[in-house]
Amino acid sequence: MDSQEKNNRNKGGRKPKLDPSIHRYVFRLNDDENNKFLSLFEASGMDNKARFITSVLFSKEIKTVKIDKGSVDFYMRLTSFYSQFRAVGVNYNQVVKLLYTHFTEKKAAAFLYRLEKQTVELTILCRKIIELANEFNSIHHRKLKENDR
């Protein structure tokens, strides 16, 4: 092996960066400045403070994400309620199947009549849920459009 082949041989490890960041600057903040910096950093949604600082210094676009706790809570409750509603539908199908397999047609029809009344109530409830969800969406989208201005 000549000396040039030894130098070109792979030594393992990470490939070196083409343009490494080697210049370092240090600055200090008091408590108020630090709290303001941390709140701006958290609002940006970035995961690296150094990238956040460079983006602010060089006027790059910074995206802020605002999370409305009430909206998140409403969404979570609506999602869990929807899963419960689906479970009721599955149970409904199972009950109808069992009625026809274990009872006579007259008794099954009587039970189905009662079940139909409950189904109408569930349908009304479902419509109210859809109305609430649509109302929430319209209000939420209106707020988003106002905040973007």
Secondary structure, DSSP 8 states (H G I E B T S, - for coil): --HHHHHHS---S----SS-----------HHHHHHHHHHHHHHT-S-HHHHHHHHHTT---------HHHHHHHHHHHHHHHHHHHHHHHHHHHHHHHHHHS-HHHHHHHHHHHHHHHHHHHHHHHHHHHHHHHHHHHHHHHHHHHH-
